[in-house]
């Protein structure tokens, strides 16, 4: 990859959007950190110079760095203009793409980056987009020597690295993991930007094509080590967390499965089965969720229904999703915890015809701006300078069969 010949190491594309402004602030915070000895030249990109300047000015006020606007480049670029995408890609070593939903706007950026020898990182939580881009552009990216990295935010770093962390902490062979996401809100409650809602609506409405894509890939199945992990009911009770849960419908399972396939096929590591859930609290929350789910599943089947879901996210999600997204106070007061329950076999015990004899519990924790920003655009770092926290709550212990 070219670095010295290009004016910018990083370009934040879509910096003036809801998510792009958070990414811009994170990049700026990293660059002004007193711990950093060298500073990378970077830029923001989008359709409006005025909006980009306002984002930089807002970041400058938060960081107490009034000269920030003059230190960051500005690139005028439009997702509907391929020539402008090429010009942006030619000026960058890495493009951080914050323009979603990615199923509609992601591919032109990837194509421009590959053609111009630029790596691209996005924060997609859309399995169909992630898997389709892999099949269409993996070989082309490899030929160019660039990286196309999807889902590098809340979807799905905590899940993907959490499974690997759990495996590394287990004194034996990890064969299966269930994760449970819990989002904690502050006194002003919970609100999620409707970018995540849109991704869900479009994803459910087009799920037949995702199934078709996977069937056409004709990949050799990854072997199942130990007993097959049983999927829970759509609404189930997690005794360890004293909470009801539902399946997590983001990209976590898709991303973790691809990682486990890579580790097995290229590094000959034992693959781990994975299932993802999100906790929803007590029985009152379950009833509320059931009504919202029934409305969603009915309306998402029809074109006009999907239009209504997208137009009125607050109404159909019972207030959880909104076009305005969370306020800064809601973001600052919230946090998330992802708990992993793993099972496997101690050293010397064969997974063949034996039952798992050890279990492990680990957790990943992080600040709220990672859990509340939409899956088609979530902050890739630990907001406010706070990194993800990994902890092993329970060492492997023999519980018998």
N, C-alpha and C positions, 0 to 999 in steps of 0.2 A: 504493500500500500504506500502511496505517495504521502509524505508528511511535510518535508521541508519545502516542496514546491507549491504547497497550497496555503492560502492565507489563514485558514481557520482549521483548528484541530476538531472542534465541535461546532455543530450548528443545530439549534433548537428550532425545528420546523413546527409551525402552529403555536408560536410562543404567546400569542395574544388570546388564545382560547382558554376555557376554564381550567383545563389541566396544564396547558403550556405555561401559564403564568407560575404555577407551582414548580415545574421543572426548571424554568428560568431562574427562579429564586434559589433553588438548590444548587444549580451550576454556579451561580454568582457567589453563594455562600462558600462553596468549596474553593473557588478561586481566590477569595479574600481571606481564607483561613490563615492565621499566623503560622500554623504548622507546615504549610506548603512553601517549599523553597523556590519552586519554579511555577510560573503561571502559563496556562495554555491559552493561546489566542482563540476566541470563540465568537459566535454571532447568533443572532435571532433572525428567524425568517417567517414571513407571512404576507398577507395581501395588502395590509395597511401600515405605512410607516408611522402614522400618528398613533395607532393602537400599540405598535411595538415599542414606541418611545414611552408611552404611558406605563407599559409593563416594566420597562427598565427603571423608570422613575419611581415606581412603587417599590420595586426591589431595592433601589438605592436608599429609600427612606427607611425600610425595615432593617437594612444592614448598616445604616449609618455611613454610607459611602457615596457622597454627593457626586463624585466624578464617574460613577459607574456607566452612565449613558454614553460618555465619550470614550470609554474603554472597550465597548462591545460593538462589534460590527452589526450592520442591519442589511438584510437581503430581502428584496421584494420578490415574492414567489407565490404562484397560484396553482393549486392542485389541478385545475382544469387546463393549465398551460404547460404542455410537456417541455417546451423550450426553456421555460423558467425553472422547471425542476432540474433539467440538465445543468443549467448555469449554477444553481445552488449546489448540486452534487460535485461539480468540478472544483468548487471552492473549499470543500470540506474533506477531512479525513473520515469523520464519523457524523452521520446525521441522526439526531434524536427526533423521531417522528411522533408528534402528539396530535395528529389530525385523524380523527375517527368519525363515525364507525369505520373500522379498517376494511370491512368487506366491501365498502363503496370507494374508499379513498386511499387504501394502503398500497395496492399493487402499483400504481404509477410511480410512487416514491421508490419502491423496491427496484422496479425496472430501471429508473433513472440512475439509482446508486450503482447497480451492477454494471450498467453500460459505461459508467464513468469511473469505475474502480474505487468506489466509496463504500464503506461499511455502513449499515443501517441498523438502528435499534428502535424497536417500538414497544408499546405497553399494552398490546392487544390481549383481550380476554375472550377471543372468539375462535373456538377450535377449528371451525371450517376454514377460516382465513389462514390460520397458522399452518394447517396441514396442506392446504392447496398451494400455498407459497413454497412450501418445502418441495412438493412434487414438481412444480413448474420451474423453480429457480436454483435448486440445490447445486446441480452440476455446473450451471453457468457461474454461480458465485464462486465455486471451487476453482474453476478455470481462471477467474479474475483475481483470485487470492483475497477475496473480501468476505466479511462476515455479515450475515443477515440474521439478527437475533430478535426473536419475537417474545412477547409475554414476559418482559423483563421488569415488571412492576409487582404490585400486589398479586396479580395473576402473572407469574406463578412462582416467584422466588421463595416465599415462605414455605410453600408446599414442596417444591422440588428439592431445595436444600434441606428442608426439614426431614424428608425421607432419608437423604444421604447422611445427615447428622445422626439420625436414629440408628441407621445401619452401623455407622462408625462407633457408636457408643455401646453396641451390643456385643457381648463376649460370646459370639457364636454366629450362626447364620440367620439373618433376618429374612423371613419369607413373605410376610404380609403386614400391611399398615392401614389403619383407619385414622383419618384426621377429622377433628371437629373444630370449626371456626366459631369463635365467640367474639362479638363486637360489643364493646361497652360504651355507652353514651354518657354524656355529662348531664347537668341539670336542665339544659335546653333541648334535650332529646336528640334523636337520630334523624339525619337527612342524607340522602344519597343522590348525587347528580344523575339526571335521567340518561346520561350516556350509557350507563350499565343497563338501564331498563331497555333502551333501544337495541342494544346488543342481544339481550334476551329475546325480545320480540322478533327480531329478524332471524335469530338463530333457531328458535322454535318453528317459525314459519317456513324455514328452509331446511329442516332437519333431514328430510328425505335425500337431499343432495349430499349431505355429509355422509350418510350411510352409503350412498352410491360411490362416493369418492373413496371411502375405506375399502369397499368391496373391489373396486377397480385396481387398487394398489397391489392386491394379490401378494401381500407380504407373508412370509413364513411366520406362524405364530410363535411368540416368545414362550418358552417352556414354563409351566407352572411348577414351582418347587414347593413341596409340602401340600397340605390339603388346600383345595380351592377356597378362596375367600368368599364367604356368602354375603350377598348384598342385603342390607337392611330394608325394612318396609319404608314406603314413602314418608311415613311419620313414625318414628320409633323413639324409644326412651333410652337415654344413655345414663346408666346407673352411676357411673363414676363421676359424671359431671352434674348429676341431678337435674337434667334438662331434657326436653324433647328436642329432636333434631330432624332435619330433612336433608336430602341429597344436595350437595353444593353443585350448582349447574354452570359454574365457570369453566375455565380452561385447565384447571389444576390436574384433573385426571388425564387429559390428553397430553399435557406437557410431561407429567411424571412418567407415563407409559413410554413416551418417545425417549426420555432419558434412560430409563431402565433397558430399553431395547438397545440403545447405543452402548451402554456399559456392558451388556451381555455379549453383543456381537463383536465389539471391537476390543474390549478389555477382559473378556471372558469372566465377568463377575456374575454372581448368582442374582437373577432378577427378583425384584420385589413386587408383589401384588399390591394394589392401592385402591382405596375408596375414600371419597371426600364427602363430608357432611358439614352442615352449619347448624348451630344450636339456636332454638327459637324461644326458650324459656318454658313457662308453665302452660297449663291447659287453656287459659284464656288466649294466650298468643297463638296456640294451635288452632283454636276455633276461628280466630280472626284470619289466620293464614289460609285455612281451608277455603273460606269464602273468597279471599283474594285469588287463590290458586284456581278455583273453579271458574271465576270470571276470566282469568288470564287464559286458561286452556281453551275455553269456549271461543273467545274473541280472536285468539291468535290463529285460528284455523281459517279465517276468512280475510280477504284483502281489506274490506271496509272495517272489519274488527281490528286489524292491526293498525289502521290509520287512527282509530279512536284510542287505542292503547297508547300510541305514541303522542297523540295530541293532548291527552289528559292523564299523564303518568301519576299525578298526585291522587286523583280520584280512584283509579283502578288498583293502585298499590296501597290503598288505605293510608296515604300520607307519608310512606317511606321514601318515595322517589319524587323529585321535583325538578323543574327546568332551571331553577335558581341554584340548586345544590346546597350543600351545607354552608353555614356562616363560619367565619373564622373562629368564633367562640365555640361552635359545635365541633369543629375540627380539633382545636386545641384541647378540649375537654374529653375527647374520645380516645379509645385505644382498642387494640385487638389482641386476642390470644388464640393461637392454633395449637391444639393438643393432639399429640400423635400416640396412638396405642399400637405397639408392634408385638408380633409374636414370631417365634422361630425355634431353632434347635441349638442346644449347647454343643460345644466342640466335641467331636467324636461320635455324635448321635446322627445317624443317617435320616434324612427327610423321607426316605422311601419306607412306606408302610408303618411309620411311627407318627405319633401325634406331637404337635409342638410342646416343648417342655420348659420354655422360658418366655417371659414377657418383659416389655420395657415401655416406659412412658416418658416422652420428652415434650417440651413446649417451645414455641417460637412466639415472642411478644414484640409488639411494635406500637408506635404512636398512631393516633387516629387519622392523620392525613394520608396514611397508606391504605386505610380501610374504607375511607369515605369518598375518595376520588374515583371516578368511573373506570370500569375495566377497559374501556376504549381510550383510557388516558389516566393512568395513576402514577403518582410520584414514584420514581424508581429507587429513591434512596430512603434513608431513615430520616424523615422530616425533622426540621428544627435541629439538625445535627445529631439526632438520636439514632444509633444503629439498631438493627434487629438484634434481639437477645435470645440466644439459644440456651436451653438448660435441660439437663437430664434429671427428671424428678424421681426416677425409680431405676435402680440398677437391675440387670437381669437376675431373676430369681426363679428357682425351681418351684413350680406350682403343681407338679405332677401332670397327669393327663386328664 
